Amino acid sequence: MKGYTRPISLIVIVLLIDQLSKFWVKLNMTIGQDFKVLGDKFLIHFIENPGMAYGIEFGGEYGKLFLSVFRIIAVIGIGYGLHYMIKNKYNRGFILNVALIFAGAMGNIIDSAFYGMIFSESTFYDKAVLFPPGGGYETFLHGKVVDMLYFPLIEGTFPSWFPLWGGEDFLFFRPVFNIADSAISIGVFLILIFQKRYFKEEHKEIESVHSEILED
C-alpha cells in the first residue's frame, strides 16, 4: 500500500467535503436561495445542474444519460491511470493532482447516479427531503448535480466603444460550481503549471535518446 496512502486520503477528504456540503445545501436551502459568506463577493447560492461542470448543460434525457455513462467511463480510466502512476512511481505531485481530478469526477458522479433516487425534488419553495416516502425525484443516473459556490467578484457595464458587448452588463465570475468542480480545476491547473517539473525525468530520457541518435 506504500504510495497509495496520500492519494487515497486526498480523494476521501475531497469526497467527504464535497458530499457533506451538497447534503447540507440540499436539506437546508431552496433553489435560488443565497447565504452571504463575504458580503456580495462570495455567496452560497443553491442551484442544480443537469449537465456538466460550472452549470454547462448537456440537453435532453438521452444527453443526460450519455453524460452520466461518459463520466463513469472517464472515472474508471482515471482510476486505472492513477493506479498505474503510483505503481510505476510517477512524480508525487502529479499523482496528487490526478487524485484531485479523480475525486472531483467521483463527487459529481455520485450526484448524477444517486441523488435522484435518495432526495425529493428541490424547488424554489420547498427544501429536499432525504429518503422521501414516495421515492426520489428521478431514476438511477438521472440525478442533478448540486452547485453552490458563487463568486460575483466584478460587476459593471462594458463601455460603449467595446467591440460586440459595448453597453451591455457584465459579471465576473458568473458560474456557480461545487467542491468537486474546484478539485478538477485545481488538479488540471497544477498539472499545466508544473508539467515540466512533473515530467522532467521523461524529458531527460528523451534528450539522452536524441543524443545517442546524434552520436551514431
Secondary structure, DSSP 8 states (H G I E B T S, - for coil): -TTTHHHHHHHHHHHHHHHHHHHHHHHH--TT-EEEEETTTEEEEEEEESSSGGG----SHHHHHHHHHHHHHHHHHHHHHHHHHHHTT--HHHHHHHHHHHHHHHHHHHIIIIIHHHB----SS----BS-TT--SS-TT---EEEEEE---EEEE--TTSTTTTT-EEEET--EE-HHHHHHHHHHHHHHHSHHHHTHHHHHHHHHHHHHHHH-
